[in-house]
Amino acid sequence: MSHFNEKVRWALDYKKVPHKRRSVLPGMQAPLALLLRGGTSTLPVIDIDGTRIGDSTRIIEQLERRWPDPPLYPRDPDERQRALELEDFFDEHCAHELRRVIFDPLLEHPELMAEAAGTDKRRGSNALKVLYPVVNRAVRRQYAVNPERAAEGRAAVEEAMDRIERERGPSGYLVGDSFTVADLTAAAILSVLVRPPEFPYHQVDPARDPQDLRNWRDTLTERPAFNYVLEMYSRHRGTSAEVAAA
C-alpha cells in the first residue's frame, strides 16, 4: 500500500522498464533498506546493474537518465523546475500526513490493516497477528501516528488537493500539456485515499473503511482533485512491466 513504492512502480511501468519486484513484511522495511545500502532507511530501493538507489525522487531521476522515453521531466527548463517542485511538495507535504490519516484508524482494526498491507494472504501473517500489539506500537512510533497528528494530516491532504485544483491547467495536467513527474507523484501519493481501479494490487474496499475514515473520504469524492487522480490512473497507469521474481 506504500504510495512511495507505487510512485516508483508506476514510473517503471510507464517507461516499460522490465523489472522484478520484491516486497517485505511490514516492520522489515528499515532493516532491509539499510542492508541494501541504497542510501535511505526505508523503501523503495532499486538495484540497477548492481547499483542500489533509495528514495523515490532519486530513483526516478536515475530512470530518466537511463530510459528517457517516454519522459517524465519536461524539456522546458522552467516547466521542469516547476514539475520537480511539485514532486517535492507532494512527497514532503502530503505523503507523510496522508499515511498518518490512513494508518491511525486502520491500526485499530488488525484485520483491515493486514489486508491493506497484503499480509493476510502471506506467509507469516499468523505470526503478525500474535505480534500485532508490538507492530501497532512500533508503526505508531516510527511514523508519529496518533489521533491528533491524523487530524492535522487531514488538513494537509485537503491543502494538497487545493493545490491540484489551483495549478491544474487546461490540458488537465499540472505542468504543461503532458503527463509529468508532477502528475505521477500527486496521483500516486493520493492513491491510498482515492483507490483507483487501475491500482495494480488489492485494495481494501472503501465501504469497509473504519467509520471516521469513510466519513472523511466521502466528503472528498466530488472534489476535482479526487477525480483528477482517477483520471491520471485511467489515462496513464497502463500495463505493468513487472517480470515475475524467481
C-alpha positions in Angstrom: 0.0 0.0 0.0 3.0 2.3 0.2 2.5 5.3 -2.0 6.3 5.9 -2.4 6.6 2.3 -3.7 3.7 2.9 -6.0 5.3 6.1 -7.3 8.4 4.1 -8.4 6.4 1.1 -9.7 4.4 3.5 -11.9 7.5 5.2 -13.3 9.0 1.8 -14.2 5.7 0.7 -15.8 5.2 4.0 -17.6 8.7 3.7 -19.2 8.1 0.0 -19.8 11.3 -1.0 -18.0 11.3 -4.7 -17.2 11.9 -5.3 -13.5 11.4 -7.7 -10.7 9.6 -6.6 -7.5 10.3 -7.9 -4.1 8.2 -6.9 -1.1 8.8 -7.4 2.6 6.6 -7.8 5.6 5.6 -4.6 7.5 8.2 -3.7 10.0 11.1 -5.0 8.0 11.5 -2.1 5.7 14.1 -0.2 7.6 16.4 -3.3 8.3 16.2 -4.3 4.7 16.8 -0.8 3.3 19.9 -0.5 5.5 21.1 -3.9 4.4 20.6 -3.0 0.7 22.7 0.2 1.2 20.6 2.4 -1.0 21.3 5.5 0.9 18.0 5.5 2.8 16.5 3.9 5.9 13.2 2.9 4.1 11.9 1.5 0.9 11.7 1.7 -2.1 15.3 0.7 -3.1 16.1 -0.2 -6.7 19.0 -2.2 -7.9 20.1 -1.3 -11.4 23.0 -3.4 -12.6 24.4 -3.7 -9.1 23.9 0.0 -8.2 21.4 0.4 -5.4 19.5 3.6 -5.1 17.0 4.6 -2.4 14.4 7.4 -2.3 11.7 7.6 -4.9 12.8 11.0 -6.3 16.4 9.8 -6.8 15.2 6.6 -8.4 13.0 8.5 -10.9 15.9 10.8 -11.7 18.1 7.8 -12.5 15.3 6.2 -14.6 15.1 9.5 -16.6 18.8 9.3 -17.3 18.8 5.7 -18.4 15.4 5.4 -20.0 14.5 8.9 -21.2 11.4 7.9 -23.3 8.7 8.5 -22.6 9.9 11.4 -20.5 8.6 12.3 -17.0 10.7 15.5 -16.9 9.5 18.4 -19.1 12.1 19.6 -21.7 11.4 23.3 -20.9 13.7 24.3 -18.0 11.1 26.4 -16.2 8.5 23.7 -16.6 11.0 21.1 -15.4 11.7 23.1 -12.3 8.0 23.5 -11.6 7.4 19.8 -12.0 10.2 18.9 -9.6 8.9 21.5 -7.1 5.5 19.9 -7.2 7.0 16.4 -6.9 8.8 17.6 -3.7 5.6 19.2 -2.4 3.5 16.1 -2.6 6.3 13.9 -1.2 7.1 16.1 1.7 3.8 17.9 2.5 1.2 15.3 1.7 2.6 11.8 1.7 3.6 11.6 5.3 0.5 13.3 6.5 -1.8 11.0 4.5 0.0 7.9 5.8 -0.9 9.0 9.3 -4.5 9.7 8.3 -4.8 6.2 6.9 -2.8 4.3 9.5 -4.4 5.8 12.6 -7.9 4.2 12.0 -6.6 1.0 10.3 -4.3 0.2 13.2 -7.4 -0.1 15.3 -8.7 -2.8 13.0 -5.9 -5.5 12.7 -7.8 -7.5 10.0 -8.1 -4.4 7.8 -4.5 -3.4 8.4 -3.4 -6.9 7.5 -5.5 -6.8 4.3 -4.3 -3.4 3.3 -0.6 -4.4 3.8 -1.1 -7.7 2.0 -0.1 -9.7 5.0 -3.4 -11.6 5.4 -2.6 -13.9 2.5 1.2 -14.1 3.0 3.4 -16.5 5.0 3.9 -15.0 8.4 0.5 -13.4 8.7 -0.4 -15.6 11.7 2.8 -14.5 13.5 1.9 -10.9 12.7 -1.5 -11.4 14.4 0.2 -12.6 17.5 2.7 -9.8 17.4 0.2 -7.2 16.4 0.3 -5.2 19.7 4.0 -4.8 19.2 3.6 -3.9 15.5 0.9 -1.4 16.3 3.2 0.4 18.8 6.2 0.3 16.5 4.3 1.7 13.5 2.8 4.5 15.5 6.2 5.4 16.9 8.0 5.2 13.6 5.5 7.3 11.7 4.3 9.5 14.5 0.8 8.2 14.2 -1.9 9.3 16.7 -5.3 10.9 16.5 -4.0 14.4 16.9 -1.5 14.1 14.1 -4.1 12.3 11.9 -6.4 15.3 12.3 -3.6 17.6 11.3 -2.9 15.3 8.4 -6.4 15.6 7.0 -6.0 19.4 6.8 -2.6 18.9 5.0 -4.1 16.5 2.5 -7.0 18.8 1.7 -4.5 21.6 1.2 -2.6 19.4 -1.3 -5.9 18.8 -3.1 -6.4 22.6 -3.1 -3.1 23.0 -4.9 -4.0 20.4 -7.6 -7.2 22.4 -8.2 -5.3 25.7 -8.4 -2.5 24.5 -10.6 -4.1 22.1 -13.0 -4.1 23.6 -16.5 -6.5 23.5 -19.4 -4.7 20.3 -20.6 -5.7 18.5 -17.4 -2.1 18.2 -16.2 -0.3 20.1 -13.5 2.6 21.3 -15.7 2.4 22.0 -19.5 0.4 19.9 -21.9 1.6 16.4 -21.0 1.9 13.9 -18.1 5.0 14.6 -16.0 6.6 13.5 -12.7 4.3 16.1 -11.0 1.2 14.3 -12.1 2.6 10.8 -11.4 3.7 11.9 -7.9 0.4 13.6 -7.0 -1.7 10.7 -8.2 0.5 8.0 -6.6 0.6 9.7 -3.3 -3.2 10.2 -3.2 -3.9 6.7 -4.5 -4.1 5.3 -1.0 -7.0 7.6 -0.4 -8.7 7.5 -3.8 -8.1 3.8 -4.5 -8.5 4.0 -8.3 -9.4 0.7 -10.0 -6.2 0.7 -12.0 -4.1 0.4 -8.9 -2.1 -2.8 -9.5 -2.7 -4.6 -6.2 -5.5 -5.5 -3.9 -7.1 -2.6 -2.0 -9.5 -2.5 0.9 -12.9 -1.6 -0.3 -13.6 2.0 0.9 -17.0 0.9 2.0 -15.3 -1.3 4.6 -13.1 1.6 6.0 -13.4 2.5 9.7 -16.3 4.9 10.0 -14.3 8.1 10.7 -12.0 7.5 7.6 -15.0 6.6 5.5 -16.9 9.7 6.5 -13.9 12.0 5.7 -13.3 10.3 2.4 -16.9 10.7 1.4 -16.6 14.5 1.8 -13.8 14.5 -0.9 -15.1 12.2 -3.6 -16.8 15.0 -5.6 -13.7 17.3 -5.5 -12.0 17.9 -8.8 -8.7 16.8 -7.3 -10.2 13.4 -6.3 -11.4 12.9 -9.9 -8.0 14.1 -11.2 -6.4 11.2 -9.5 -8.9 8.8 -11.1 -8.2 10.4 -14.5 -4.4 10.1 -14.2 -4.7 6.4 -13.4 -7.2 5.8 -16.2 -5.0 7.6 -18.7 -1.5 6.6 -17.7 -1.2 3.7 -15.3 -1.1 1.3 -18.2 0.2 -2.3 -18.3 2.8 -3.5 -15.8 6.4 -4.1 -17.0 7.0 -6.4 -14.0 8.8 -9.6 -14.5 8.0 -12.4 -12.1 10.7 -12.8 -9.5 12.4 -16.1 -9.1 
